[in-house]
Amino acid sequence: MNRRTPAEWEPQEAVWLAWPHSLETWPGRFDRMPLFFANWARLMAETTPVRILVPESLAKSAALVLPGNRRIEWVVAPTNDAWVRDYGPTFVHDASLGGMVGIDWHYNAWGGKYPPWDDDDAAAALMCNAIGIPRIRSELCLEGGAIETDGRGRLLTTPECLITETRNPGWSSERISEELCKQMGVSEVVWLSGGGLVGDDTDGHIDQLARFLDPENIVVAVCDDPSDPNHEPLEANYRQLCLWGSSTEPQVQIHRLPIPALREIDGQRVPESYCNFLMLGRERLLVPSFGQHQADDHARSLLSELAGGATVEAIDCQDLIWGLGALHCASRDQPKRL
């Protein structure tokens, strides 16, 4: 099967969002979310078309917050939540099936944590239909934030998000790797096993931990405070990636991207990581900021050095992160077709 999953820095046709409406996702701060998503969509639409899933009952009120923009398209569809990265399709190039297909993984809200999820599980099929591409339904239960690829066949993931009884009972790592290779055209699967961030309810999505910037550079979340419980798990991830990076082909340089200091909202730690950035092709990179100026500035500076000429823009995610996700979690890039 001749498939290839494009990297996020490759040319994009659009970026998908899902209009926020779940009050439980941002308790006490939901009222700030519609305007955040509207401003974010307008910002991206300056260079990249945006498609937004919106339930029919919210279409009129959403349009009032985000008035007409020829580069923003509303797609009426029911959803349970706004984390379209996790339930949207994985877009894959496949010349034998018209140029691009959408892999529709099973989705159960991170191992059954937040019912109901039936509308979100059905969204990938609606998205594929909206843009007229074939949809391939996989037996694997997988969230989009759990996989990271370099566009050349190498894929990073974590065992805690896939090899679990709540997502894929009875599946071995070998069987999961085979399914990833079959559906996405990948040839090398790296299981990053150090651990995830405290407060991350995804069980350790890779888009919070390690990201390709190109086939030869990865940034990995680290914690420079030895007293922080995130320190050792993230150091273990860093050490593992360094060993792998020196042995894979082409070799990969691993760069430390420190997380900000501990911050809590209503007594709960929020999983802040600068790895949760969104690349808009090679032109722009949107990185979350968290109101910790030294750490925010360092992340933006490092990414600017490594982003291959892309303009790096910071977006304040101090409220968005209360939903336990940031820019990458709340978006789904759609690559250009063959």
C-alpha positions as CSV (number, residue, x, y, z in Angstrom):
1,M,0.0,0.0,0.0
2,N,1.5,3.3,-1.2
3,R,0.6,5.7,1.6
4,R,2.5,8.6,3.2
5,T,1.5,10.8,6.0
6,P,2.7,14.4,5.4
7,A,4.5,16.3,8.0
8,E,2.9,19.4,9.5
9,W,5.5,21.7,7.8
10,E,4.4,20.6,4.4
11,P,2.0,22.8,2.4
12,Q,-1.5,22.9,3.9
13,E,-4.9,23.3,2.3
14,A,-6.7,24.3,5.6
15,V,-6.7,24.0,9.3
16,W,-9.8,22.6,11.1
17,L,-11.2,23.8,14.4
18,A,-14.3,22.8,16.4
19,W,-16.4,25.6,17.9
20,P,-16.3,25.4,21.7
21,H,-19.6,24.7,23.5
22,S,-18.9,22.3,26.4
23,L,-19.1,24.3,29.7
24,E,-17.5,21.4,31.6
25,T,-14.3,21.6,29.6
26,W,-13.5,25.1,30.9
27,P,-15.4,25.3,34.2
28,G,-15.6,28.9,35.3
29,R,-13.8,30.2,32.2
30,F,-15.9,29.0,29.3
31,D,-17.2,32.5,28.6
32,R,-13.7,33.4,27.3
33,M,-13.5,30.6,24.8
34,P,-15.7,31.6,21.9
35,L,-13.8,34.9,21.5
36,F,-10.4,33.1,21.8
37,F,-11.4,30.7,19.0
38,A,-12.7,33.5,16.9
39,N,-9.5,35.6,17.2
40,W,-7.4,32.5,16.7
41,A,-9.3,31.5,13.5
42,R,-8.9,35.1,12.1
43,L,-5.2,35.0,12.8
44,M,-4.7,31.7,11.0
45,A,-6.9,32.7,8.1
46,E,-4.5,35.5,7.2
47,T,-2.4,32.8,5.5
48,T,-4.2,29.5,5.8
49,P,-7.9,28.8,5.2
50,V,-9.8,27.7,8.3
51,R,-12.7,25.2,8.5
52,I,-14.8,25.1,11.7
53,L,-17.1,22.4,12.8
54,V,-20.2,23.9,14.5
55,P,-23.4,22.3,15.8
56,E,-26.4,23.5,13.9
57,S,-27.9,24.9,17.1
58,L,-24.9,27.2,17.6
59,A,-24.3,28.3,14.0
60,K,-26.0,31.7,14.4
61,S,-24.5,32.6,17.7
62,A,-21.0,31.5,16.5
63,A,-21.4,33.7,13.4
64,L,-22.1,36.7,15.6
65,V,-18.8,36.2,17.4
66,L,-16.9,35.4,14.1
67,P,-18.6,37.3,11.3
68,G,-18.2,36.5,7.6
69,N,-14.6,35.9,6.4
70,R,-14.1,34.4,2.9
71,R,-11.2,32.3,4.2
72,I,-13.2,30.8,7.1
73,E,-15.7,28.1,6.3
74,W,-18.3,26.8,8.7
75,V,-19.1,23.1,8.5
76,V,-22.3,22.2,10.3
77,A,-21.8,19.0,12.4
78,P,-22.6,17.9,15.9
79,T,-19.7,17.6,18.3
80,N,-19.2,16.8,22.0
81,D,-16.1,18.8,22.5
82,A,-13.5,21.1,20.8
83,W,-10.4,18.8,20.7
84,V,-10.6,18.1,16.9
85,R,-7.0,17.0,16.8
86,D,-8.0,13.9,18.7
87,Y,-11.1,12.8,16.9
88,G,-10.6,14.3,13.4
89,P,-9.1,12.1,10.6
90,T,-5.5,11.6,10.0
91,F,-5.0,12.9,6.4
92,V,-2.8,10.6,4.4
93,H,-1.6,10.8,0.8
94,D,-2.6,7.8,-1.3
95,A,-2.2,8.2,-5.1
96,S,-4.2,5.0,-5.7
97,L,-7.3,6.4,-3.9
98,G,-7.5,9.9,-5.5
99,G,-4.6,11.6,-3.8
100,M,-5.7,11.8,-0.2
101,V,-7.7,9.7,2.3
102,G,-8.8,10.3,5.8
103,I,-8.0,7.6,8.4
104,D,-10.9,7.4,10.8
105,W,-9.6,5.9,14.1
106,H,-12.0,4.8,16.8
107,Y,-12.4,7.5,19.5
108,N,-13.6,7.1,23.0
109,A,-12.6,10.3,24.8
110,W,-9.2,9.2,26.1
111,G,-10.2,5.8,27.3
112,G,-13.8,6.5,28.3
113,K,-13.0,9.4,30.6
114,Y,-15.6,11.9,29.3
115,P,-18.9,10.5,28.0
116,P,-20.7,11.0,25.7
117,W,-18.3,10.9,22.7
118,D,-20.5,9.5,19.9
119,D,-20.7,12.8,18.0
120,D,-16.9,13.3,18.2
121,D,-16.4,9.7,17.0
122,A,-18.6,10.4,14.0
123,A,-16.9,13.7,13.1
124,A,-14.0,12.3,11.0
125,A,-16.5,10.7,8.5
126,L,-18.3,14.1,8.2
127,M,-15.0,16.0,7.7
128,C,-13.9,13.6,5.0
129,N,-17.3,13.9,3.3
130,A,-17.2,17.7,3.5
131,I,-14.0,17.8,1.5
132,G,-14.8,14.9,-0.8
133,I,-12.1,12.4,0.1
134,P,-12.3,8.6,0.9
135,R,-12.6,7.7,4.5
136,I,-10.9,4.6,5.8
137,R,-12.2,3.3,9.2
138,S,-9.5,1.6,11.3
139,E,-10.1,-0.9,14.1
140,L,-7.5,1.0,16.2
141,C,-8.6,3.4,19.0
142,L,-6.3,6.3,18.7
143,E,-6.3,10.1,19.2
144,G,-4.5,12.4,16.8
145,G,-2.5,14.0,19.5
146,A,-0.9,10.6,20.3
147,I,1.1,10.4,17.1
148,E,3.8,12.6,15.5
149,T,5.4,12.0,12.2
150,D,8.3,13.4,10.1
151,G,6.6,12.8,6.7
152,R,9.3,10.3,5.9
153,G,8.0,7.2,7.6
154,R,9.1,7.8,11.2
155,L,6.5,8.1,13.9
156,L,6.6,8.9,17.6
157,T,4.0,7.8,20.2
158,T,3.7,6.6,23.8
159,P,2.5,3.2,25.1
160,E,0.2,4.8,27.7
161,C,-2.0,6.2,25.0
162,L,-2.4,3.1,22.9
163,I,-1.4,-0.1,24.7
164,T,-4.2,0.1,27.2
165,E,-7.3,-1.9,28.1
166,T,-9.4,1.2,28.0
167,R,-8.5,1.9,24.4
168,N,-7.2,-1.2,22.6
169,P,-7.9,-4.3,24.8
170,G,-5.9,-7.2,23.7
171,W,-3.7,-5.3,21.2
172,S,0.1,-5.7,21.5
173,S,2.6,-3.1,20.6
174,E,3.5,-5.2,17.5
175,R,-0.1,-5.3,16.3
176,I,-0.6,-1.6,16.9
177,S,2.7,-0.8,15.0
178,E,1.5,-3.0,12.1
179,E,-1.8,-1.0,11.9
180,L,0.0,2.3,12.0
181,C,2.3,1.2,9.2
182,K,-0.7,-0.1,7.2
183,Q,-2.8,3.0,7.5
184,M,-0.2,5.7,7.6
185,G,2.6,4.3,5.5
186,V,5.1,4.6,8.4
187,S,8.1,2.3,8.6
188,E,9.5,3.1,12.1
189,V,7.5,3.5,15.3
190,V,9.3,4.9,18.4
191,W,7.5,4.2,21.7
192,L,8.5,7.0,24.0
193,S,8.2,5.5,27.5
194,G,9.4,8.0,30.1
195,G,6.0,9.3,31.0
196,G,3.7,12.3,30.5
197,L,3.0,15.6,32.2
198,V,1.3,15.9,35.6
199,G,-2.3,17.0,35.0
200,D,-2.5,15.7,31.4
201,D,-5.7,13.6,31.2
202,T,-4.7,12.1,27.8
203,D,-2.3,9.7,29.6
204,G,0.7,11.3,27.8
205,H,0.0,12.5,24.3
206,I,3.2,12.9,22.2
207,D,2.2,16.4,21.1
208,Q,2.8,17.5,24.7
209,L,6.2,15.7,24.9
210,A,8.2,15.7,21.6
211,R,7.7,17.2,18.2
212,F,9.5,17.1,14.9
213,L,10.5,20.5,13.4
214,D,12.0,18.8,10.4
215,P,13.3,15.3,9.7
216,E,16.6,16.1,11.5
217,N,15.4,18.1,14.5
218,I,13.1,17.3,17.5
219,V,12.2,19.5,20.4
220,V,11.4,17.6,23.6
221,A,9.7,18.9,26.7
222,V,12.0,18.9,29.8
223,C,11.7,20.2,33.3
224,D,14.8,21.9,34.7
225,D,13.5,21.9,38.3
226,P,14.7,18.6,40.0
227,S,12.0,19.0,42.7
228,D,9.2,19.0,40.2
229,P,7.5,15.6,39.7
230,N,7.7,16.2,35.9
231,H,11.5,16.3,36.1
232,E,12.5,12.7,35.9
233,P,9.8,11.4,33.5
234,L,10.7,14.1,31.0
235,E,14.4,13.5,31.5
236,A,13.8,9.8,30.7
237,N,12.1,10.8,27.5
238,Y,15.0,13.1,26.6
239,R,17.6,10.4,27.2
240,Q,15.6,7.9,25.2
241,L,15.2,10.3,22.2
242,C,18.9,11.1,22.3
243,L,19.8,7.4,22.0
244,W,17.3,6.9,19.2
245,G,18.3,10.1,17.4
246,S,21.9,9.1,17.1
247,S,21.0,5.6,15.7
248,T,18.2,6.4,13.2
249,E,18.7,7.5,9.6
250,P,18.9,10.4,9.0
251,Q,20.1,11.2,12.5
252,V,18.0,13.5,14.6
253,Q,19.2,16.3,16.8
254,I,17.3,16.4,20.1
255,H,16.7,19.9,21.6
256,R,15.5,20.6,25.1
257,L,12.4,22.7,25.4
258,P,11.8,23.5,29.1
259,I,8.2,23.6,30.3
260,P,7.1,26.6,32.5
261,A,7.0,26.4,36.3
262,L,4.1,24.8,38.0
263,R,0.8,26.7,37.7
264,E,-2.5,25.7,39.1
265,I,-6.1,26.8,38.4
266,D,-8.6,26.2,41.1
267,G,-6.1,23.9,42.9
268,Q,-5.4,21.8,39.8
269,R,-2.1,21.7,38.0
270,V,-2.4,22.5,34.3
271,P,-0.2,20.6,31.8
272,E,1.6,23.5,30.1
273,S,4.1,22.6,27.4
274,Y,5.5,24.6,24.5
275,C,5.5,21.4,22.4
276,N,1.8,22.0,21.8
277,F,2.6,24.3,19.0
278,L,0.9,24.3,15.6
279,M,2.8,24.7,12.3
280,L,1.1,26.3,9.4
281,G,3.3,24.8,6.7
282,R,6.8,26.4,6.5
283,E,5.6,29.9,6.8
284,R,4.3,30.2,10.4
285,L,4.6,28.4,13.8
286,L,2.1,29.3,16.5
287,V,3.4,28.6,20.0
288,P,1.4,28.7,23.2
289,S,2.4,31.2,25.9
290,F,1.4,30.8,29.6
291,G,2.1,34.2,31.2
292,Q,5.6,33.2,32.4
293,H,7.7,35.6,30.5
294,Q,11.2,34.1,30.8
295,A,10.0,30.6,29.9
296,D,7.7,31.9,27.2
297,D,10.5,34.0,25.6
298,H,13.0,31.2,25.8
299,A,10.6,28.8,24.0
300,R,9.8,31.3,21.3
301,S,13.5,32.1,20.8
302,L,14.5,28.4,20.5
303,L,11.7,27.6,18.1
304,S,12.6,30.6,16.0
305,E,16.2,29.2,15.7
306,L,15.0,25.8,14.6
307,A,11.8,26.5,12.6
308,G,13.5,26.7,9.2
309,G,12.6,30.3,8.6
310,A,9.0,30.2,9.8
311,T,7.7,33.2,11.7
312,V,7.1,32.1,15.3
313,E,4.1,33.8,16.9
314,A,3.0,33.4,20.5
315,I,-0.6,33.0,21.5
316,D,-1.8,33.4,25.1
317,C,-3.2,30.1,26.2
318,Q,-3.5,30.7,29.9
319,D,-7.3,30.1,29.6
320,L,-7.3,27.5,26.8
321,I,-5.0,25.2,28.9
322,W,-7.7,25.0,31.6
323,G,-9.4,22.6,29.2
324,L,-6.1,20.6,29.5
325,G,-5.0,21.2,26.0
326,A,-3.5,23.9,23.8
327,L,-3.1,24.9,20.2
328,H,-2.2,21.6,18.7
329,C,-4.8,19.7,20.6
330,A,-7.6,22.1,19.4
331,S,-6.7,22.0,15.7
332,R,-6.3,19.6,12.8
333,D,-4.1,20.5,9.9
334,Q,-5.2,19.4,6.4
335,P,-2.3,19.0,4.0
336,K,-2.6,19.9,0.3
337,R,-3.7,17.0,-1.9
338,L,-1.4,15.3,-4.4
